[in-house]
Amino acid sequence: MAVRRAERRQAVSDHKRALILEAAREVFATEGLEGASLRAIATRAGYTPAALYFHFDSKEAIYAEVLHGSLAALGQAVDEVVAKARGAEAKLRAAAMAFFWFYAENPRDLDLGFYLFRGGMKPKGLGRERDEALNESLAKALRPIADTAQALGSSRSEADLLVVDTFAHATGLLLLLHTGRIRMFGASAAERMEAYVDERISLLKQETR
């Protein structure tokens, strides 16, 4: 009986936590890290601000948990697409494009991921330990790009640089896509990303012959 009560309490606690995180995601999407408040999150979730402290010690802790969930979803999306691809070249293309498409289809997740630059270009973090954990989650989602580049003959350092370049190219195109600026150039962000990935794969194959 005591075990059942404990399980019920845990289930209720998990449900409340999920409601808080969902409410926080909505508030952060509209207000950002700087503009959001614990009161706004609590109101959206249907609780008092004091109730939030039973689950999280700060607004930054809530933001980190929401972003961690987003990055976990990104990693899962990339892994699923890569797993279906056959051959290192196809896997590299799949990994890069899965990263692009995740954020193309989920603009709020992209905005959420750039919390470091909320309120201007001066970086603002969530605390060293949280930042490091979140950076590792992002690195894990990008790792298939480096791994498949190595499978095609790149050195580890070259593969890591390819990750940096792919990340920078994708986020630049995503910025143009979600702000509508891509229309200025009469171009398709997805097509430009595909062309970039194909070009890098072609260059990589030439370099490793």
C-alpha positions in Angstrom: 0.0 0.0 0.0 2.8 2.4 0.9 4.5 1.6 -2.4 1.3 2.5 -4.3 0.9 5.8 -2.4 4.5 6.7 -3.3 3.9 5.8 -6.9 0.8 7.9 -7.0 2.6 10.9 -5.4 5.4 10.5 -8.0 2.9 10.3 -10.8 1.2 13.5 -9.6 4.6 15.2 -9.2 5.7 14.2 -12.7 2.4 15.5 -14.1 2.8 18.9 -12.4 6.4 19.1 -13.6 5.3 18.4 -17.2 2.6 21.1 -17.0 5.1 23.6 -15.7 7.6 22.8 -18.5 4.9 23.1 -21.1 3.7 26.4 -19.7 7.3 27.6 -19.5 7.9 26.6 -23.1 5.0 28.8 -24.2 6.1 31.7 -22.1 9.7 31.5 -23.2 8.6 31.3 -26.8 6.9 34.7 -26.5 9.0 36.5 -23.8 12.4 34.9 -24.1 14.6 34.1 -21.1 15.0 37.8 -20.1 11.3 38.8 -20.4 9.8 35.7 -18.8 9.0 35.5 -15.1 8.2 32.8 -12.7 4.9 34.4 -12.0 3.9 34.3 -15.7 5.0 30.6 -15.9 3.1 29.7 -12.8 -0.1 31.5 -14.0 0.1 29.7 -17.4 0.5 26.4 -15.6 -2.3 27.1 -13.1 -0.1 27.2 -10.0 1.3 29.8 -7.6 4.9 30.9 -8.1 5.8 29.3 -4.7 4.6 25.9 -6.1 7.3 26.1 -8.8 10.1 26.0 -6.3 9.1 22.4 -5.3 10.3 21.4 -8.8 12.8 24.0 -9.9 15.1 26.3 -8.0 15.1 29.2 -10.6 13.8 30.4 -13.9 17.2 29.4 -15.4 16.7 25.9 -14.2 13.3 25.7 -15.9 14.7 27.1 -19.1 17.6 24.6 -19.1 15.1 21.7 -18.7 12.9 23.0 -21.6 16.0 23.4 -23.8 17.3 20.0 -22.8 14.1 18.5 -24.0 14.3 20.3 -27.3 17.9 19.2 -27.9 16.9 15.6 -27.0 14.2 15.8 -29.6 16.7 17.1 -32.1 19.1 14.3 -31.4 16.4 11.7 -31.7 15.3 13.2 -35.1 18.9 13.1 -36.4 19.5 9.6 -35.2 16.3 8.2 -36.7 17.1 9.7 -40.1 20.7 8.6 -40.1 19.7 5.1 -39.1 17.6 4.7 -42.2 20.4 5.9 -44.6 22.7 3.4 -46.2 26.4 4.2 -46.7 28.6 6.9 -45.1 27.8 9.5 -47.8 24.1 9.1 -47.4 24.4 9.2 -43.6 26.4 12.4 -43.7 23.8 14.0 -46.0 21.0 12.7 -43.8 22.6 14.0 -40.6 23.1 17.5 -41.9 19.7 17.8 -43.5 17.9 16.3 -40.4 19.5 19.1 -38.3 18.3 21.7 -40.8 14.8 20.3 -41.1 14.3 19.9 -37.4 14.7 23.7 -36.9 13.1 24.6 -40.2 9.9 22.8 -39.0 10.3 24.0 -35.4 11.2 27.6 -35.3 10.4 28.0 -31.6 13.1 25.4 -30.9 15.6 27.4 -32.9 14.8 30.5 -31.0 14.9 28.6 -27.7 18.4 27.3 -28.6 19.8 30.8 -29.0 19.2 31.8 -25.4 22.8 33.0 -25.1 22.1 36.0 -27.2 18.8 37.1 -25.7 18.7 40.8 -25.0 21.5 41.6 -27.5 24.8 40.2 -28.6 26.3 40.0 -25.2 26.3 36.3 -24.3 24.1 35.3 -21.3 24.3 31.8 -20.0 22.3 29.7 -17.6 25.2 28.9 -15.3 28.4 27.0 -16.1 27.2 23.5 -15.4 23.9 23.9 -17.2 25.6 25.5 -20.2 28.1 22.7 -20.4 25.4 20.0 -20.2 23.3 21.8 -22.9 26.3 22.2 -25.2 27.1 18.5 -24.8 23.5 17.7 -25.8 23.9 19.8 -28.9 27.3 18.3 -29.7 25.7 14.8 -29.4 23.1 15.7 -32.0 25.7 17.0 -34.4 28.1 14.1 -33.8 26.8 11.9 -36.6 28.1 14.6 -39.1 31.6 14.2 -37.7 31.4 10.4 -37.4 30.3 9.9 -41.0 32.8 12.4 -42.3 35.5 10.3 -40.7 34.0 7.2 -42.3 34.5 8.9 -45.6 38.2 9.5 -44.8 38.4 12.8 -42.9 40.7 13.2 -39.9 38.9 13.9 -36.6 40.0 17.6 -36.7 38.7 18.0 -40.3 35.5 16.3 -39.3 35.0 18.6 -36.3 35.6 21.6 -38.6 32.9 20.3 -41.0 30.5 20.2 -38.0 31.3 23.9 -37.3 30.8 24.9 -40.9 27.6 22.9 -41.3 26.2 24.3 -38.1 27.0 27.9 -39.2 25.6 27.4 -42.7 22.4 25.8 -41.4 21.7 28.4 -38.8 22.4 31.3 -41.2 19.9 29.8 -43.7 17.4 29.2 -40.9 17.7 32.8 -39.8 16.9 33.9 -43.4 14.1 31.4 -43.6 12.3 32.3 -40.4 12.7 36.1 -40.8 11.5 35.9 -44.4 14.7 37.5 -45.7 15.4 34.5 -47.9 12.7 35.9 -50.2 14.9 38.9 -51.0 17.2 36.5 -52.9 14.4 34.5 -54.6 16.0 31.4 -53.1 14.9 28.3 -51.1 16.7 27.8 -47.8 16.2 24.0 -48.1 17.6 23.9 -51.6 20.6 26.1 -50.6 21.3 23.8 -47.7 21.1 20.7 -49.9 23.5 22.3 -52.4 25.9 23.2 -49.6 25.9 19.6 -48.2 26.4 18.1 -51.7 29.3 20.4 -52.3 31.0 19.6 -49.1 30.5 15.9 -49.7 32.0 16.2 -53.2 35.0 18.2 -51.8 35.5 15.7 -49.0 35.5 12.8 -51.5 38.1 14.6 -53.7 40.3 15.3 -50.7 40.3 11.7 -49.5 41.0 10.0 -52.8 
